[in-house]
Amino acid sequence: MQIEVSSDIPENWNDLVRDCSWGSLYHSAENLEILKAVTNADINFIAIYDGSRLTGGIVYAVQNGPLGSVVNCLPYFGSYGDAPVTVDAPHGTEKSVYAELIEQCRGIDALCLNVITSPFAHTLHHEKVKEYLSPTFIDKRLCQISCLPDYNGENSEHYSEKILSMLQGRARTAYRKTQKTDFEYRRCSTEQEVRQFAQIHKANIEAKGGQFKTMDFFLKAFEMSQAKPETAELAAMFDKGKLIAGIVLFFFNDTVEYHTTCLLDEYRSIGPLNRIIVEKMIDAGMAGYRFWNFGGTWKTQEGVYLFKKSFGAGDRNYYYYTVFFRDVKRVKQMSVKEILKGYPFCYVIPFSELET
């Protein structure tokens, strides 16, 4: 077993991710390009080889801040970053990845390390990662994922019925309501449309007091959608040329990642997002995708939870495992604002552990 550490992505990295049952877009080379564009973190790789074959590894991002370096696997709105390993990796491969990761963190005198496990992993995997890391804090999260119906070659009309049958009544009603409108449904095709998308998204999130995704993210996603249309799409709805709603989608392996949205408030009651979701579920299922990942949902977001559930989404757990190497008491005395400013887009500590 040979271990290599580098800032260069290992050859055949995406093959490793695809061969891992919990591998996802967030582990992929495509997502790493987004992280490089939207964060100030340094991206590094640990790779483990069995002879010349890559059998395991992990990506870790190092973000410098007021208390030193924070290491995330991975940063940026809950990107899963647990170590992908091949199905036939030699015994001990995964454990060796995490042992080397801890050593790298200690070598740079990191403040802390956070690893986010994948909701596609089985319970035993989560337990193993916890054992390897011995985390200081554990933050259990909820993810909502819909299983798309099998496509057996039927026409789009018949497959559409399969999709509609998995939805709750409220989602079906909203979808049929928008079918009666003259709204245009298509991909964003110009940078101007993408900028409109980002501005609406920003207004939506600011109205809720949340942290919005920056323009850099949307422009990078659009760049991906233009260069490789099969990997990304900014699916949108237009009313007489005006963008009124949209969803950023990424496609990897057998999964569609529902990443972020925008919606003009005056169209909320009509439900254009429902139309986009259903249309893209139909397209995705007929193209062979098996899962539609709505992503994480906070316990306090009852409306968001019910909205995702109405599209047949089931609950899956995943975890934030945080290891502190020093200064945990000092961090606990910081405010949320100080942490977000000092380590933008990185996870440092569960806010419930803060004393202020």
FENTAPE-V283109 format. One line per field, one symbol per residue. ss: DSSP state (h for helix, s for strand, l for the rest). psi: psi as a letter, one per 40 degrees, with the letter a starting at -180 (. if undefined). Layout:
BEGIN
ss=???
psi=???
END
This chain:
BEGIN
ss=lsssssllllllhhhhhhllllllhhhlhhhhhhhhhhlllsssssssssllsssssssssssssllssssssllllllllllsslllllllhhhhhhhhhhhhhhhllllsssssllllllhhhhhhhhhhhlllsssssssssssllllllllhhhhhhhhhhlllhhhhhhhhhhhllllsssslllhhhhhhhhhhhhhhhhhlllllllhhhhhhhhhhhhhllllssssssssllsssssssssssllssssssssslhhhhhhlhhhhhhhhhhhhhhhllllsssssssllllhhhhhhhhllllssssssssssslllhhhhhlllhhhhhhhllllllllhhhlll
psi=hhhhhiehhiifddddddehdeiiddeidddddddddeieihhiihhhigbehheiaihihhhiadeahhhhgiigffhieihhiidfiihedddddddddddddddefidihhhhiheeiidddddddddddgidihhhihihhhhiiihfeiiddddddddddeiidddddddddddeieihhiiheidddddddddddddddddefahiiidddddddddddddgdedihghihihfehhdiihhiihhbehhhhdiiihhdeededfddddddddddddddeeeidihheaihidegddddddddefehihiiiihhhhhdifdddddeiidddddddgheihdihdeeie.
END
